[in-house]
Amino acid sequence: DGSIVYTGQDDVFINLDALVSFAPDTGSSIDLFLQFLKNDLRVDGSKFNVVTESSQDSTVNLQWGLTLSKNDKIAVATGNDTDTADIVVSQLILRAS
């Protein structure tokens, strides 16, 4: 499902890297966002706004740091606040180190 689950016993600070390729499912430009989620909740401050150009693929690299506890789940959300157009994610690489 495009998420990472931390299974260690001790709390740990990790660096997150996400490479996301996406495009709106319309022929027009739209404002959209990418944001890290922790346990299905938005991570404050990690929201990245971007304007897409028509239906061309865009690629964005996100980086963030978080403290994780056992069974914490990390994911990346895409969405838009101003339009109802669907967003097609063609690639997601999510890495924790």
C-alpha positions in Angstrom: 0.0 0.0 0.0 3.0 2.3 -0.3 3.7 2.6 3.4 6.6 1.7 5.8 6.0 0.2 9.3 8.7 0.5 12.0 9.0 -2.8 13.9 11.9 -2.0 16.2 11.5 -2.1 20.0 13.0 1.3 20.8 12.0 4.7 19.7 14.2 6.0 16.9 14.7 9.2 14.9 14.7 8.5 11.2 15.2 10.5 8.0 12.5 10.0 5.4 13.0 10.4 1.7 10.1 10.1 -0.8 10.4 10.4 -4.6 6.9 10.9 -6.1 6.0 11.1 -9.8 2.4 12.3 -10.5 0.1 14.1 -12.8 -3.5 15.4 -12.6 -6.0 13.3 -14.5 -7.1 16.4 -16.4 -5.8 18.5 -19.2 -5.3 21.6 -17.1 -2.9 22.8 -14.4 -3.9 22.4 -10.8 -2.5 23.1 -7.4 -1.8 20.1 -5.3 0.1 18.9 -2.3 2.2 16.1 -1.0 2.5 15.3 2.7 4.0 12.7 5.0 1.5 10.8 7.1 2.3 9.1 10.4 -0.3 6.5 11.5 -2.7 7.9 8.9 -2.5 11.5 10.3 -0.8 14.4 8.6 2.6 15.3 9.9 2.6 19.0 10.8 4.9 21.1 8.7 5.6 18.4 6.0 3.1 19.7 3.5 4.6 20.6 0.1 2.5 22.5 -2.4 3.2 22.3 -6.1 1.5 23.5 -9.3 1.3 20.9 -12.1 1.4 21.7 -15.7 -1.5 20.1 -17.5 -1.3 16.3 -17.6 2.5 16.1 -17.8 4.2 14.0 -15.1 5.9 16.0 -12.3 8.5 14.5 -9.9 9.1 15.8 -6.4 11.6 14.7 -3.7 10.4 15.1 -0.1 12.6 14.9 2.9 11.6 14.9 6.6 12.8 13.6 10.0 10.6 11.9 12.6 10.8 9.9 15.8 9.1 6.6 15.4 7.8 4.1 18.0 7.1 0.4 17.4 4.3 -0.2 14.8 4.3 3.4 13.6 3.3 3.6 9.9 4.7 6.2 7.5 3.1 7.0 4.1 2.8 9.9 1.6 -0.5 11.6 0.8 -1.3 13.5 -2.4 -4.3 15.7 -2.8 -5.6 19.2 -3.7 -7.4 21.8 -1.8 -8.9 23.7 -4.8 -10.0 21.2 -7.3 -11.8 17.8 -7.6 -9.5 16.4 -10.3 -8.0 13.0 -9.6 -4.2 12.7 -9.2 -2.4 9.8 -10.8 0.7 8.7 -8.9 2.9 6.8 -11.4 5.9 6.2 -9.0 6.5 6.4 -5.3 9.8 5.5 -3.7 9.7 5.8 0.1 12.9 5.3 2.1 13.7 5.5 5.8 17.3 5.7 7.2 
